[in-house]
């Protein structure tokens, strides 16, 4: 039996206008656990082993990564978390793998799309930099590309160039204070950030503008 062309046309048309639904993702953090951890050291004497609290980043029921510390909510759907990495530290020729946990970069997590991206922050050094977040701004002490200077850095997500990148002190990889800086201090009005390098006076820098540069798709206005 032939299907009338008119019916076929309307059947195809009806299918084409059916609503499409985006996949709903689940993003969450698992239970805390303690792992063996050895802090990085610049001298020949290895620091005493300790422990680190980590938890899994779980997406759609699967462990995607491991993170440590508190997360920071950027928006209602986006947050950042500090990654930890299990690294093979075995030297060439050693018969067995030697696994250890090290601090990694920060991750940007989108709850709606379940997309996870690694943040490439300017002059960020996983062994040196401790970020203090405010809105979508990150403030920390970093080491420049030459490895010879400690820098005060303020960066904004979505902006390629740092908002602040000022030298604080000369830097020697095998002889430097630990920590390099105390946590930075944010002030809202006027917007400024204060850096506290170890052994030096605090320095402050003003930040101009409060516009978010982080792009998210599909945000709806909140009635509250």
VOGU-3710 file (C-alpha; in Angstrom, 3 decimals, decimal comma):
1> xxxxxxxxxx> 0,000/0,000/0,000  1,406/3,362/-1,025  1,712/5,999/1,699  0,123/9,218/0,354  2,660/11,919/-0,308  0,655/14,458/1,663  0,636/12,247/4,761  4,363/11,562/4,388  5,066/15,286/4,173  3,095/16,094/7,314
11> xxxxxxxxxx> 4,658/13,174/9,216  8,163/14,460/8,424  7,118/18,004/9,322  5,740/16,873/12,671  8,970/15,068/13,526  11,040/18,116/12,597  9,210/20,386/15,033  9,279/18,015/17,995  11,164/19,592/20,908  14,710/18,413/21,538
21> xxxxxxxxxx> 15,837/18,005/25,103  19,418/18,526/26,247  20,937/15,701/28,214  20,736/16,257/31,950  24,093/15,709/33,655  24,897/15,013/37,266  27,978/16,657/38,751  29,014/16,146/42,346  31,830/15,563/44,810  32,379/12,259/46,586
31> xxxxxxxxxx> 33,456/11,354/50,091  36,687/12,696/51,551  39,614/10,316/51,965  43,196/10,702/53,203  46,121/9,904/50,954  49,887/9,899/51,662  51,440/13,159/50,538  54,942/14,637/50,544  55,076/18,428/50,153  57,457/19,771/47,499
41> xxxxxxxxxx> 60,869/20,873/48,749  63,635/22,960/47,190  66,529/21,555/49,222  68,252/18,190/49,276  66,508/17,102/52,471  63,184/15,463/51,721  60,302/16,885/53,805  58,481/14,596/56,198  55,596/12,700/54,581  52,136/13,747/55,668
51> xxxxxxxxxx> 48,578/13,198/54,449  46,231/15,116/52,188  42,431/15,119/52,101  41,057/14,511/48,615  37,695/13,622/47,125  36,522/12,514/43,700  34,867/14,766/41,153  32,002/12,579/39,924  30,254/13,247/36,609  27,324/11,135/35,460
61> xxxxxxxxxx> 28,212/8,492/38,019  31,871/8,184/36,944  34,980/9,503/38,721  36,385/12,179/36,411  39,176/13,584/38,602  40,403/14,043/42,164  40,380/17,396/43,937  41,463/18,830/47,270  40,480/21,797/49,412  37,341/23,888/49,166
71> xxxxxxxxxx> 35,658/24,583/45,858  34,803/28,149/44,868  31,439/28,895/43,284  31,894/31,294/40,364  28,225/31,336/39,302  25,188/29,219/40,046  26,348/26,614/37,535  30,136/26,986/37,458  32,771/26,313/40,125  36,527/25,839/40,388
81> xxxxxxxxxx> 38,397/23,135/42,305  42,089/22,326/42,884  43,160/19,150/41,141  45,471/16,501/42,596  47,333/14,126/40,315  48,679/10,623/40,905  52,082/10,694/39,232  54,600/7,967/38,467  57,901/9,143/40,019  60,009/6,135/38,970
91> xxxxxxxxxx> 63,366/6,933/37,391  64,361/5,315/34,076  65,698/1,848/34,776  63,892/1,377/38,077  61,992/-1,903/37,951  58,781/-0,779/39,656  56,440/2,159/39,363  56,655/4,690/42,161  53,321/6,448/42,552  52,890/9,676/44,473
101> xxxxxxxxxx> 50,244/12,375/44,686  51,120/15,940/43,674  49,189/19,194/43,588  47,939/20,041/40,130  46,258/22,976/38,388  42,767/24,333/39,024  39,759/22,946/37,181  36,741/24,875/35,918  33,590/22,749/36,128  30,269/23,527/34,409
111> xxxxxxxxxx> 27,395/21,691/36,097  24,992/22,165/33,178  27,214/20,843/30,374  29,425/18,633/32,623  32,409/20,175/30,859  35,678/20,226/32,824  38,581/22,381/31,685  42,056/22,968/33,086  42,733/26,601/33,922  45,902/27,975/32,317
121> xxxxxxxxxx> 46,609/30,780/34,753  49,560/33,118/34,044  52,749/32,356/36,001  50,887/29,820/38,154  53,256/27,361/39,843  51,524/24,341/41,461  54,258/24,093/44,089  54,230/27,799/44,984  50,910/29,425/44,123  48,004/29,450/46,580
131> xxxxxxxxxx> 44,993/31,086/44,972  42,485/33,242/46,807  39,297/33,579/44,720  36,830/36,458/44,552  34,032/36,321/41,965  35,849/35,164/38,796  39,162/36,691/39,909  42,179/34,712/41,147  44,974/36,282/43,223  48,226/34,466/43,952
141> xxxxxxxxxx> 52,011/34,643/43,953  53,538/33,063/40,881  56,927/32,424/39,333  57,653/33,970/35,934  58,792/31,986/32,904  62,501/32,596/33,576  62,172/31,237/37,113  64,040/34,242/38,486  61,264/36,404/39,943  58,305/35,970/42,250
151> xxxxxxxxxx> 55,280/37,831/40,884  52,031/39,200/42,291  49,337/37,996/39,900  45,636/38,772/39,637  43,859/37,047/36,769  40,261/36,931/35,569  38,667/33,872/34,010  38,042/34,431/30,326  40,715/37,135/30,041  43,985/36,158/28,402
161> xxxxxxxxxx> 46,250/38,785/29,958  46,595/39,091/33,769  45,008/42,122/35,401  48,053/42,409/37,691  51,531/41,006/37,057  54,095/42,789/39,208  57,495/41,524/40,410  57,721/41,063/44,184  61,192/39,622/44,733  64,019/37,722/43,139
171> xxxxxxxxxx> 63,447/33,964/43,088  65,879/31,087/43,412  64,477/27,622/42,811  66,666/25,890/45,400  66,624/28,645/48,042  63,346/30,380/48,774  60,904/30,814/51,666  58,059/28,349/52,085  55,367/29,497/51,730  56,388/32,207/49,302
181> xxxxxxxxxx> 53,400/34,356/50,284  50,623/34,412/52,823  47,138/34,285/51,269  46,168/37,411/49,359  43,433/39,688/50,715  40,548/40,996/48,594  38,626/44,222/49,173  35,336/44,928/47,398  34,951/48,732/47,463  37,137/49,985/45,980
191> xxxxxxxxxx> 38,073/46,685/44,363  41,676/45,910/45,223  43,881/42,998/46,241  46,694/42,927/48,770  49,649/40,535/48,449  51,702/39,406/51,438  55,134/38,111/50,323  57,087/36,330/53,037  59,783/38,578/54,487  58,587/41,708/52,671
201> xxxxxxxxxx> 55,993/44,424/53,113  52,471/43,910/51,808  51,615/45,538/48,462  48,170/46,376/47,096  46,811/46,884/43,589  43,491/48,258/42,417  41,369/46,256/40,004  39,152/48,194/37,616  35,765/46,895/36,523  33,354/44,289/37,860
211> xxxxxxxxxx> 32,172/42,786/34,577  32,414/39,010/34,372  34,312/37,717/31,343  33,279/34,097/31,921  30,996/32,941/29,087  28,194/30,524/29,909  25,403/29,413/27,604  21,728/29,276/28,447  21,633/31,295/31,653  18,108/32,372/32,583
221> xxxx> 17,292/35,398/34,765  16,775/34,599/38,429  13,535/35,969/39,918  15,003/36,081/43,425
//
